[in-house]
Amino acid sequence: MRSLIGQLRGCRALALVATVAGVSALTAGGGSALAMSAPIHITSTVNIRLGPSTTSGNPIGAIPTGASPDFQCWTEGQNISGVDVWFRVDYNGVTGYYASYWDDSSYSTDWQIVSKYGIPNCASVASPAPAPASSEPAPADVAPTTTLAPAPTSGGPAPSSSGPTAAESAAIAWANPFAARRSVSYHNLCLTFVFRAYEAAGINLRRWVTVPIGWNTYPQDIWNRFSHGHTGGGTPPAGALVFFRGSGGNRTLSHVVISTGGGNLISTSDRVAGYIHYENMAQHRYAVYLGWWLPDR
């Protein structure tokens, strides 16, 4: 997969979260729906703390040797034997931080944490402060459970002229700050980015994708494999996920973005820019437009 700025980037769903039969599952005890698995294991039993420092209070949990927690993000914290990276994780019903010195991850720069493991910086992740797992149940999906057959993708207007739904507006609102500050997070992880936008709106899109999603899933793999919502061509309505494939047909170069309406888009890094940014349909002519999916209809 190409990674140089200026090249068309493939982007995938890198371990979105722990899955069962391809469907996302919350971590035990009500962990974050945004946590993800990663090939990182604890090398010696380590404490989970409220913050990225041993002075942040008494430990709130522990991760045993050999275990691999679900990762939310990374941040800089107290330097432990030359390593100042701390991961925010979910493990055994507890959400908090542990020092990366105590795991087998390998990176020479902070950026490699994102590019190699798909774990974003905590500054780019909208989530509550870590704390012991709440006794309250995890929030349910707010979308209806009725299954609808996808509409043809040959074009046509959005399913309604009343404007975006609350969930569609919330997904756009979640994505906007990343583009506004030109965040470099979610590099090569466009599927993860758009799915998390809807997770922030209370909707788990994976339940409406009819093919399994794993670390090697690309946008082209799931296009038009939907059990709910509305698909189409032409100008994407606000809140729609917009799918492209590389001009050579290589699935690893396919891409997905979020429409903000009027032909405008929010995209992770691509040929237009090497960071999350605003662009429009005309700027994406280097790729083949497949169509759009409006899931919350």
N, C-alpha and C positions, 0 to 999 in steps of 0.2 A: 504494500500500500504506500503510495507516495505521501510524503510529509513536508515537502518544501513549499514555502509560500510562493504562490503564483501557479502552482499545479492544481488541477482538479482533485479534490480530496474525496476519497471514499469515506463513508462514515457508517458506523454500525451501532448496535445495541450491546455494548460491552457489559455483560453481567448486570443487567438493570437492577435486579434483586434476586434473591433466592427464588427458584421457581419449582412448581410442582406441575408436571404434565404441561409445561409451557405457560402456566398461569401464575402471575405474581402472587406472592404470599407475604404477609407481614411477618416480621420476626417475632419470636415468642415473647409474650408479655407486653405486646403493644409497641414494639420498636417502630422506627421510622419507615414509612413506605418508600423513602428515597434511599435507603441503605442498599448497598450492592456487595456482592461477593467479589473477591479478588484473590489472585494466587499468592497470598502473603500469609505466613504462619508464625506463630509466637515461638521463639527459641528458648525462652525461660519464663515461667509463670510471672505475669505482670499485673499490677494493679490498674483498675479503671478509676479515674478521678474526675471530679466535677469540672476541672479546667486543665489546660496544658502545662501543669506544673505540680511538683510534689507538695507545694505549699498551698494548693487550692482547697485543702480540706482533707478529711479522712477518706481513705479509699471507699468507693461505693460498690465495688465488685472486683473480680479478678478473672483473668483469662489464662487457662492452663497451657503448659508447653504443648506445642503441636496443633493447637486450635487455630481456626481462622474465623474471626468475627465478620460481621457485615459492616462495611465501611460507608460512612456518610461523606467525609471530607478530610482534608489535612490542613494543618496550620503550623506556624512557628511558635515554639514555646520554650520552656526551660531546656538548656543544653545539657544533654546526658552523654558524657564521655565523647563529646565532639559531634553529637547528632541533636539538632534542635527541632526536628520534625515530630509532631504529635498527630495521631489519627483520632478523629471522632468516630466512634463505632457503636454498634448495637451488639450486645452479647448477653445471652441468658436473661433477657428481660431488663437489662440495664443499658442506658445510653450515657456515654462519657468519653473521656480521652485516655489514651495510653501513649507512652513514648516509643517511637519507632526504633530506638536503639535495641529494643527487646524483640524484634522480629527479623525475618529473613529477606525483607525487601531490599532492592538494590537500585540505586539511582545516584547519579553524579551531580544532577541539578534539580532544582525544585520542579521545573517544567517536566522532567521525566516521570514524576509521580503521576501527572495527568496523562502524558502520552503513552506511558508503558502500562499503567494500571487502571487508567480511566477514572481516577479519584480526583474530584475537583477541589480547589482551594475553598476553605470554609467561608472566605469573604464573598464567594460567588454563590453560596447556597443559602436559600431562604429557609431557615428552620429555627425552632425554638432553642434556647440555651439548654445544654445537656443537664439532665437530672435523672435521679432514679426513676425507673419505669412507673408510669401512672397506673392507678388501679382502674381508671376509666377505660371503657372499651375503645378500640380503634374506630375512627369514623367510617361509616358505611359509604359506598358509592352513592352519589346523588343522582346519577343518571337513571333513566327508566330501564327496566330489564327486558322490555319487549324487543324481540329480534326482528329486524327489518332486512329485506334483501337489498343489496346495493343497487343503485340506479345505474343506467348505462353511462359510460364515460365519454360519450361522443360530443358532449357540450351541453349548453343550456344554462339557465339562470340558477342561482342559489335556491334552495328549497323554500325560502321565505324572504320577503322583502322587509320584514320587520326588524332587521338588524341582528347582530350576534346575540346568542343566549348569554345568560349570566356566566355559565361555565366557559364559553368561548371568550368572553371579555376577560375573565379571570386568567385564562391561559395566556392571552396576549399581555396582560398586565404583569404576569410573572416574568415573561421573556423580555419585556421592554428594558428593564434596568441593565441587563447584560449587554444589550446593543448600545444603550446610551453611554456606558462607560467603556465600550470596546473590550469586553472581557475576553481573555484568552482561554477560558475554561471550555470544556466539552470539545476539545480538539479531536477530530475524527470520531465524534460521538453524537452525530446529528439526531439519530433515532432516540438516544437517551435524552437529549435535550427536549425534543418535542413531546415525548411521553411524560417527562417530568413536568412540563408546563401544564398538562392536563391533570397530572397527579396533584399538583398544587391547587387545581380547581375542584378536586374531589372525585376525579374520574380516572379509573384504571383502564386505559385503552387496550391493554393486552387481552382483556376478556373478550374483546370484539375483533381480535385478529385470529384467523382460523388456521394459521400455521405456527409451529413452535418458534419461540424467540430465544436465542442464545447469544453467546459471545461473538459468533460468526454470522449474525444476521444483518443484512443490509437493507436499505429502503426498498430496493427493487424486489427483494424477496417477499415482502408483505404487500406490495401494491395490489389493490383490488382483491385482497384476501380478507374481506371484512364482513362481519355478520350483522352490523348495526350502522346506521347513519346513512349518509347520502354522498355519492361521488359524482364527479362531473369533469368537464373540460372548460376551456375558456378562462375568463378572469376569475380567480379564486375568491370566494367570499371571505369576510373577516373571520378568523378563527380556524379556517381550514388548514389541514396539513397538505402541503404541495410537494408532489413527487417528481423527481427527475432521474433519468439514467444517463450515464456517460455516452457520448456520441459513438464510441466503439462498442457499446453493448456490455462492457465489463461491469458486472454487478457490484464489484468492490468500489467503483467510482460513482455509484448512484448516490442520490442526495435527497433530503427532505427538509423543508423549512415551514415556518408558520406564516400564514397570510394575515396582514393587518387591514386588508381591504383595498380596493381601488388599484390592484396590481402591485401593491407594496408588500414587502416580505421582511421577516427577521430570519437571518441565516447564521449558522455557525460558520467556521472558516471554510472558504472556498476560493475560486479564482478571483472573486471580486475583492476579498479582504482576508487577511490571515487571523481574524478575530471575529467575535460575534458582532453583527452589524446589520444595518438597514440596507436593503437593496430593492430593486423592482424586477418585474418579469423580463423586461427588455435586457437587463444586465445578465440574465441567466440564459441567453440564447446559445451559449457554448455547449449546453447540455440539451438533451431531448426531454421535452415536457410530457409527462405521463398523464397527469391529471391531479385533481384534488379530492380530499376526503374530509367531509364535515361530519365528525362522529356524533356530536350531541344533537341529533335531529331524529 
